[in-house]
Amino acid sequence: MKSRGATGIMGMGRKFRIYDDNGDKTLNQEEFHKAMTELRMGLSPEEIHTAFGVFDRDGNGSVDYNEFLRTIRGEMN
């Protein structure tokens, strides 16, 4: 992701919108699970649940794009 720079981030944004089935600009746990499965991440259901908790930084039960991007990218310096 980091090696692709802005191109990789834009691609992730497109994927995020594709997996947002209900159009609320967030991924709920079901949408997140579907994304991880379809992207063949090789995670067990338990690992997907744990990963969702890492991405859901504010603990509200959904992952918005900013949370997703901050988790993937890391903190800005």
N, CA, C and O atoms as CSV, one atom per row, in Angstrom:
chain,resi,resn,atom,element,x,y,z
A,1,MET,N,N,0.821,-1.184,0.000
A,1,MET,CA,C,0.000,0.000,0.000
A,1,MET,C,C,0.868,1.252,0.000
A,1,MET,O,O,0.656,2.166,-0.797
A,2,LYS,N,N,1.844,1.285,0.898
A,2,LYS,CA,C,2.699,2.466,0.976
A,2,LYS,C,C,3.506,2.649,-0.299
A,2,LYS,O,O,3.745,3.780,-0.721
A,3,SER,N,N,3.931,1.552,-0.918
A,3,SER,CA,C,4.745,1.670,-2.120
A,3,SER,C,C,3.941,2.211,-3.299
A,3,SER,O,O,4.517,2.772,-4.231
A,4,ARG,N,N,2.625,2.050,-3.271
A,4,ARG,CA,C,1.797,2.549,-4.361
A,4,ARG,C,C,1.328,3.981,-4.136
A,4,ARG,O,O,0.761,4.589,-5.044
A,5,GLY,N,N,1.549,4.523,-2.963
A,5,GLY,CA,C,1.221,5.924,-2.681
A,5,GLY,C,C,-0.240,6.244,-2.891
A,5,GLY,O,O,-1.117,5.475,-2.496
A,6,ALA,N,N,-0.508,7.395,-3.521
A,6,ALA,CA,C,-1.878,7.875,-3.711
A,6,ALA,C,C,-2.702,6.927,-4.561
A,6,ALA,O,O,-3.903,6.783,-4.332
A,7,THR,N,N,-2.084,6.278,-5.535
A,7,THR,CA,C,-2.810,5.340,-6.383
A,7,THR,C,C,-3.377,4.191,-5.565
A,7,THR,O,O,-4.523,3.790,-5.768
A,8,GLY,N,N,-2.589,3.663,-4.649
A,8,GLY,CA,C,-3.058,2.582,-3.798
A,8,GLY,C,C,-4.176,3.024,-2.874
A,8,GLY,O,O,-5.119,2.270,-2.634
A,9,ILE,N,N,-4.081,4.239,-2.354
A,9,ILE,CA,C,-5.103,4.761,-1.458
A,9,ILE,C,C,-6.401,4.992,-2.225
A,9,ILE,O,O,-7.477,4.686,-1.712
A,10,MET,N,N,-6.322,5.522,-3.437
A,10,MET,CA,C,-7.529,5.731,-4.242
A,10,MET,C,C,-8.194,4.400,-4.559
A,10,MET,O,O,-9.420,4.292,-4.524
A,11,GLY,N,N,-7.396,3.393,-4.866
A,11,GLY,CA,C,-7.942,2.066,-5.142
A,11,GLY,C,C,-8.646,1.489,-3.923
A,11,GLY,O,O,-9.693,0.853,-4.044
A,12,MET,N,N,-8.066,1.715,-2.746
A,12,MET,CA,C,-8.701,1.229,-1.521
A,12,MET,C,C,-10.013,1.962,-1.281
A,12,MET,O,O,-10.976,1.365,-0.800
A,13,GLY,N,N,-10.062,3.244,-1.610
A,13,GLY,CA,C,-11.298,4.011,-1.473
A,13,GLY,C,C,-12.394,3.456,-2.355
A,13,GLY,O,O,-13.544,3.366,-1.926
A,14,ARG,N,N,-12.064,3.086,-3.568
A,14,ARG,CA,C,-13.051,2.477,-4.478
A,14,ARG,C,C,-13.551,1.155,-3.916
A,14,ARG,O,O,-14.752,0.884,-3.923
A,15,LYS,N,N,-12.628,0.335,-3.430
A,15,LYS,CA,C,-13.023,-0.955,-2.844
A,15,LYS,C,C,-13.910,-0.748,-1.625
A,15,LYS,O,O,-14.893,-1.465,-1.436
A,16,PHE,N,N,-13.561,0.231,-0.798
A,16,PHE,CA,C,-14.350,0.516,0.399
A,16,PHE,C,C,-15.790,0.831,0.002
A,16,PHE,O,O,-16.728,0.302,0.598
A,17,ARG,N,N,-15.969,1.691,-1.005
A,17,ARG,CA,C,-17.320,2.048,-1.452
A,17,ARG,C,C,-18.053,0.848,-2.037
A,17,ARG,O,O,-19.267,0.726,-1.871
A,18,ILE,N,N,-17.340,-0.030,-2.711
A,18,ILE,CA,C,-17.970,-1.228,-3.285
A,18,ILE,C,C,-18.516,-2.120,-2.177
A,18,ILE,O,O,-19.620,-2.649,-2.303
A,19,TYR,N,N,-17.769,-2.293,-1.105
A,19,TYR,CA,C,-18.191,-3.191,-0.028
A,19,TYR,C,C,-19.208,-2.562,0.917
A,19,TYR,O,O,-19.762,-3.254,1.772
A,20,ASP,N,N,-19.462,-1.274,0.779
A,20,ASP,CA,C,-20.470,-0.589,1.580
A,20,ASP,C,C,-21.842,-0.861,0.964
A,20,ASP,O,O,-22.392,-0.016,0.258
A,21,ASP,N,N,-22.379,-2.030,1.235
A,21,ASP,CA,C,-23.623,-2.483,0.604
A,21,ASP,C,C,-24.820,-1.576,0.874
A,21,ASP,O,O,-25.642,-1.369,-0.018
A,22,ASN,N,N,-24.933,-1.034,2.077
A,22,ASN,CA,C,-26.115,-0.237,2.402
A,22,ASN,C,C,-25.918,1.253,2.128
A,22,ASN,O,O,-26.834,2.043,2.361
A,23,GLY,N,N,-24.744,1.652,1.639
A,23,GLY,CA,C,-24.506,3.027,1.225
A,23,GLY,C,C,-24.407,4.046,2.338
A,23,GLY,O,O,-24.599,5.237,2.093
A,24,ASP,N,N,-24.111,3.611,3.570
A,24,ASP,CA,C,-24.045,4.559,4.686
A,24,ASP,C,C,-22.638,5.113,4.918
A,24,ASP,O,O,-22.379,5.761,5.932
A,25,LYS,N,N,-21.735,4.854,3.973
A,25,LYS,CA,C,-20.347,5.336,4.023
A,25,LYS,C,C,-19.538,4.738,5.176
A,25,LYS,O,O,-18.525,5.298,5.594
A,26,THR,N,N,-20.002,3.596,5.681
A,26,THR,CA,C,-19.263,2.845,6.687
A,26,THR,C,C,-19.374,1.365,6.351
A,26,THR,O,O,-20.231,0.951,5.569
A,27,LEU,N,N,-18.497,0.578,6.955
A,27,LEU,CA,C,-18.613,-0.880,6.849
A,27,LEU,C,C,-19.019,-1.404,8.211
A,27,LEU,O,O,-18.329,-1.184,9.206
A,28,ASN,N,N,-20.154,-2.104,8.247
A,28,ASN,CA,C,-20.523,-2.776,9.486
A,28,ASN,C,C,-19.774,-4.100,9.535
A,28,ASN,O,O,-19.015,-4.423,8.622
A,29,GLN,N,N,-19.981,-4.850,10.577
A,29,GLN,CA,C,-19.207,-6.078,10.740
A,29,GLN,C,C,-19.479,-7.071,9.609
A,29,GLN,O,O,-18.562,-7.755,9.154
A,30,GLU,N,N,-20.707,-7.153,9.162
A,30,GLU,CA,C,-21.053,-8.070,8.070
A,30,GLU,C,C,-20.371,-7.658,6.764
A,30,GLU,O,O,-19.820,-8.505,6.060
A,31,GLU,N,N,-20.404,-6.365,6.439
A,31,GLU,CA,C,-19.755,-5.869,5.225
A,31,GLU,C,C,-18.243,-6.047,5.296
A,31,GLU,O,O,-17.609,-6.401,4.303
A,32,PHE,N,N,-17.668,-5.802,6.469
A,32,PHE,CA,C,-16.233,-5.968,6.661
A,32,PHE,C,C,-15.844,-7.432,6.465
A,32,PHE,O,O,-14.845,-7.733,5.813
A,33,HIS,N,N,-16.639,-8.339,7.033
A,33,HIS,CA,C,-16.376,-9.774,6.896
A,33,HIS,C,C,-16.436,-10.180,5.426
A,33,HIS,O,O,-15.579,-10.921,4.944
A,34,LYS,N,N,-17.451,-9.690,4.719
A,34,LYS,CA,C,-17.589,-9.998,3.292
A,34,LYS,C,C,-16.367,-9.499,2.520
A,34,LYS,O,O,-15.841,-10.210,1.663
A,35,ALA,N,N,-15.914,-8.277,2.822
A,35,ALA,CA,C,-14.753,-7.716,2.137
A,35,ALA,C,C,-13.506,-8.565,2.379
A,35,ALA,O,O,-12.782,-8.891,1.438
A,36,MET,N,N,-13.258,-8.919,3.629
A,36,MET,CA,C,-12.065,-9.702,3.956
A,36,MET,C,C,-12.105,-11.079,3.289
A,36,MET,O,O,-11.073,-11.601,2.867
A,37,THR,N,N,-13.295,-11.659,3.197
A,37,THR,CA,C,-13.443,-12.968,2.560
A,37,THR,C,C,-13.238,-12.862,1.052
A,37,THR,O,O,-12.489,-13.645,0.467
A,38,GLU,N,N,-13.907,-11.889,0.422
A,38,GLU,CA,C,-13.799,-11.736,-1.035
A,38,GLU,C,C,-12.400,-11.310,-1.470
A,38,GLU,O,O,-11.966,-11.634,-2.576
A,39,LEU,N,N,-11.698,-10.590,-0.611
A,39,LEU,CA,C,-10.328,-10.178,-0.934
A,39,LEU,C,C,-9.315,-11.280,-0.631
A,39,LEU,O,O,-8.110,-11.103,-0.811
A,40,ARG,N,N,-9.831,-12.427,-0.163
A,40,ARG,CA,C,-9.004,-13.612,0.115
A,40,ARG,C,C,-7.841,-13.282,1.054
A,40,ARG,O,O,-6.683,-13.594,0.775
A,41,MET,N,N,-8.182,-12.646,2.167
A,41,MET,CA,C,-7.171,-12.265,3.143
A,41,MET,C,C,-6.649,-13.463,3.928
A,41,MET,O,O,-5.620,-13.362,4.597
A,42,GLY,N,N,-7.340,-14.586,3.855
A,42,GLY,CA,C,-6.875,-15.788,4.535
A,42,GLY,C,C,-7.072,-15.750,6.043
A,42,GLY,O,O,-6.338,-16.398,6.788
A,43,LEU,N,N,-8.065,-14.989,6.490
A,43,LEU,CA,C,-8.318,-14.861,7.927
A,43,LEU,C,C,-9.481,-15.746,8.346
A,43,LEU,O,O,-10.447,-15.917,7.602
A,44,SER,N,N,-9.378,-16.297,9.530
A,44,SER,CA,C,-10.482,-17.068,10.093
A,44,SER,C,C,-11.566,-16.086,10.531
A,44,SER,O,O,-11.288,-14.894,10.668
A,45,PRO,N,N,-12.791,-16.554,10.753
A,45,PRO,CA,C,-13.837,-15.657,11.258
A,45,PRO,C,C,-13.439,-14.940,12.548
A,45,PRO,O,O,-13.787,-13.776,12.741
A,46,GLU,N,N,-12.720,-15.622,13.422
A,46,GLU,CA,C,-12.271,-15.001,14.666
A,46,GLU,C,C,-11.254,-13.889,14.391
A,46,GLU,O,O,-11.289,-12.834,15.024
A,47,GLU,N,N,-10.347,-14.138,13.439
A,47,GLU,CA,C,-9.350,-13.128,13.085
A,47,GLU,C,C,-10.009,-11.918,12.421
A,47,GLU,O,O,-9.595,-10.781,12.647
A,48,ILE,N,N,-11.031,-12.161,11.604
A,48,ILE,CA,C,-11.761,-11.059,10.978
A,48,ILE,C,C,-12.448,-10.225,12.055
A,48,ILE,O,O,-12.444,-8.996,11.989
A,49,HIS,N,N,-13.034,-10.888,13.040
A,49,HIS,CA,C,-13.689,-10.182,14.147
A,49,HIS,C,C,-12.669,-9.319,14.907
A,49,HIS,O,O,-12.955,-8.172,15.252
A,50,THR,N,N,-11.496,-9.870,15.161
A,50,THR,CA,C,-10.437,-9.127,15.847
A,50,THR,C,C,-9.977,-7.944,15.000
A,50,THR,O,O,-9.801,-6.840,15.517
A,51,ALA,N,N,-9.782,-8.172,13.701
A,51,ALA,CA,C,-9.355,-7.092,12.805
A,51,ALA,C,C,-10.400,-5.981,12.768
A,51,ALA,O,O,-10.053,-4.800,12.748
A,52,PHE,N,N,-11.675,-6.355,12.758
A,52,PHE,CA,C,-12.732,-5.345,12.765
A,52,PHE,C,C,-12.598,-4.448,13.993
A,52,PHE,O,O,-12.754,-3.231,13.900
A,53,GLY,N,N,-12.311,-5.050,15.129
A,53,GLY,CA,C,-12.125,-4.272,16.351
A,53,GLY,C,C,-10.961,-3.305,16.262
A,53,GLY,O,O,-11.012,-2.216,16.834
A,54,VAL,N,N,-9.915,-3.690,15.552
A,54,VAL,CA,C,-8.755,-2.812,15.368
A,54,VAL,C,C,-9.135,-1.635,14.459
A,54,VAL,O,O,-8.770,-0.492,14.736
A,55,PHE,N,N,-9.858,-1.911,13.390
A,55,PHE,CA,C,-10.255,-0.862,12.456
A,55,PHE,C,C,-11.315,0.061,13.053
A,55,PHE,O,O,-11.325,1.256,12.758
A,56,ASP,N,N,-12.206,-0.474,13.884
A,56,ASP,CA,C,-13.274,0.318,14.508
A,56,ASP,C,C,-12.697,1.082,15.690
A,56,ASP,O,O,-12.924,0.725,16.846
A,57,ARG,N,N,-11.957,2.122,15.391
A,57,ARG,CA,C,-11.194,2.863,16.399
A,57,ARG,C,C,-12.061,3.510,17.468
A,57,ARG,O,O,-11.646,3.598,18.624
A,58,ASP,N,N,-13.256,3.965,17.105
A,58,ASP,CA,C,-14.101,4.626,18.095
A,58,ASP,C,C,-15.092,3.687,18.763
A,58,ASP,O,O,-15.853,4.104,19.636
A,59,GLY,N,N,-15.088,2.417,18.357
A,59,GLY,CA,C,-15.913,1.407,19.009
A,59,GLY,C,C,-17.406,1.546,18.792
A,59,GLY,O,O,-18.196,1.068,19.606
A,60,ASN,N,N,-17.812,2.203,17.689
A,60,ASN,CA,C,-19.241,2.406,17.461
A,60,ASN,C,C,-19.907,1.296,16.648
A,60,ASN,O,O,-21.094,1.388,16.333
A,61,GLY,N,N,-19.157,0.253,16.308
A,61,GLY,CA,C,-19.736,-0.881,15.590
A,61,GLY,C,C,-19.686,-0.761,14.085
A,61,GLY,O,O,-20.267,-1.584,13.377
A,62,SER,N,N,-18.996,0.258,13.581
A,62,SER,CA,C,-18.816,0.391,12.141
A,62,SER,C,C,-17.462,1.044,11.877
A,62,SER,O,O,-16.882,1.692,12.748
A,63,VAL,N,N,-16.980,0.857,10.661
A,63,VAL,CA,C,-15.681,1.415,10.269
A,63,VAL,C,C,-15.937,2.424,9.163
A,63,VAL,O,O,-16.384,2.053,8.077
A,64,ASP,N,N,-15.658,3.703,9.425
A,64,ASP,CA,C,-15.773,4.689,8.351
A,64,ASP,C,C,-14.443,4.733,7.602
A,64,ASP,O,O,-13.449,4.153,8.038
A,65,TYR,N,N,-14.445,5.429,6.470
A,65,TYR,CA,C,-13.257,5.421,5.626
A,65,TYR,C,C,-12.051,6.040,6.327
A,65,TYR,O,O,-10.923,5.585,6.134
A,66,ASN,N,N,-12.277,7.066,7.133
A,66,ASN,CA,C,-11.152,7.671,7.851
A,66,ASN,C,C,-10.520,6.695,8.833
A,66,ASN,O,O,-9.295,6.629,8.934
A,67,GLU,N,N,-11.337,5.935,9.558
A,67,GLU,CA,C,-10.803,4.926,10.472
A,67,GLU,C,C,-10.022,3.878,9.682
A,67,GLU,O,O,-8.927,3.468,10.067
A,68,PHE,N,N,-10.615,3.460,8.572
A,68,PHE,CA,C,-9.994,2.446,7.727
A,68,PHE,C,C,-8.637,2.934,7.235
A,68,PHE,O,O,-7.636,2.224,7.334
A,69,LEU,N,N,-8.615,4.151,6.706
A,69,LEU,CA,C,-7.387,4.699,6.150
A,69,LEU,C,C,-6.330,4.918,7.224
A,69,LEU,O,O,-5.158,4.618,7.002
A,70,ARG,N,N,-6.724,5.436,8.381
A,70,ARG,CA,C,-5.761,5.653,9.477
A,70,ARG,C,C,-5.151,4.347,9.929
A,70,ARG,O,O,-3.964,4.297,10.250
A,71,THR,N,N,-5.940,3.287,9.960
A,71,THR,CA,C,-5.420,1.987,10.394
A,71,THR,C,C,-4.457,1.422,9.362
A,71,THR,O,O,-3.408,0.888,9.723
A,72,ILE,N,N,-4.800,1.533,8.086
A,72,ILE,CA,C,-3.933,1.032,7.020
A,72,ILE,C,C,-2.655,1.871,6.915
A,72,ILE,O,O,-1.550,1.335,6.837
A,73,ARG,N,N,-2.826,3.179,6.914
A,73,ARG,CA,C,-1.722,4.100,6.658
A,73,ARG,C,C,-0.865,4.354,7.878
A,73,ARG,O,O,0.339,4.582,7.761
A,74,GLY,N,N,-1.476,4.314,9.042
A,74,GLY,CA,C,-0.762,4.692,10.256
A,74,GLY,C,C,-0.936,6.187,10.494
A,74,GLY,O,O,-1.520,6.897,9.675
A,75,GLU,N,N,-0.430,6.643,11.603
A,75,GLU,CA,C,-0.549,8.059,11.953
A,75,GLU,C,C,0.345,8.899,11.048
A,75,GLU,O,O,1.445,8.492,10.675
A,76,MET,N,N,-0.152,10.069,10.711
A,76,MET,CA,C,0.632,11.007,9.898
A,76,MET,C,C,1.665,11.683,10.804
A,76,MET,O,O,1.403,11.926,11.982
A,77,ASN,N,N,2.825,11.981,10.251
A,77,ASN,CA,C,3.840,12.680,11.056
A,77,ASN,C,C,3.744,14.176,10.859
A,77,ASN,O,O,4.516,14.928,11.454
